[in-house]
Amino acid sequence: METVISRGKNRRNRKNKKKKKLIILFTILIILIAVISASVVGGYQYYFVNPVEQTYESEVQIFELETRETVRNIASELAEAGIIKADWPMILEAKKRKIEYVSKAGKYSFSKAMTISRILDIIEKSETAYDIQIPISDGTTIDGLLETFSRHEGEKNALDAEINDLAYIGKLREQFSFLPAEIEGEGFRHRLEGFLGNDTYFLKDDDTIQVLIEKALSKFESEYNDAKLGQKLISSNKTLFEVVTMASVVRGEVLSGDIENQKLVAGVFYNRAEADMPFGSDVTVGYSLGINDVNYTQEELDNPSPYNTYVHPGLPLGPINNPGFDVIEAALNPTDSKYYYFLADICNDGHGEFGKIYYAEDYRQHNIYRDEYLGCIS
């Protein structure tokens, strides 16, 4: 009897052990499935959902795509540029959405902050980044800008009237607090001259001149804030309007990037202003007449425009171009000297060093330099 009971217990023990093993195996299987599922979900999240960089400040890159360029080619190019982690997730997602190619040629902007879904949206809808690009470089004038933007002379004049309109200027001053009150005065050729930030601007075909102007003002505002220019102006006891006007004249006289001479020339003009001497700047004459020359007639030099610094003492009525911020800094921090005159060798006739600027403390020395280095325009 005891033997039978013992055998029954053994069978139950074996059954219990089997159950425990099955439970353990089942638990391990569930854990493995969970791990694999998590890996699959994580992989899907990594490749298909999460962008390369989860930031709004990721740099935008421009890609030029051809009509009917395939998603496979585009994905390969984006992966090579680091915009996406790999090409195959984008190709798979495109097949799922039945997107085969881009239908419109043009320049497209993508960034590492974009998801594959967003990139495919842009391709599917042919959302080109821009149709035209317009540069505003150091020393660009609004006249030149309008010529680039407009398609005919009549349109240029109409655009000029739009951006000079006092009601529009008032709205801009509400939007961009750095814009000085002086630009609402009378006599300006271009009220916004001097305050357009240097950059290349990307526009659609149907963008208005106001879109371009406001992009350029935003760029100036950004540089203004980055340079802490407002604080520097308070310390210098100068106004933004005065400094930008001075910088524009300096930029007209000195090549872009030549900071040393820009600071010296700014110092010369400040010396002349303190001595109640007219600036006598040829570039202000050119701006007042709407021409660009190096040898003006006496009649041209005597023209009564408020921009002409041969006739009117001190600064011209307003800026005569759109200087870069390095020139604005030079005008704000001029080099002290005893110079009241300068000229640049523009003749390249072997008598001096082409492009070099010669400074003089008095008119006698200045005339000696003129005779020696400006023989080509005498």
Disulfide bonds with the S-S distance in Angstrom:
Cys347-Cys376 1.88
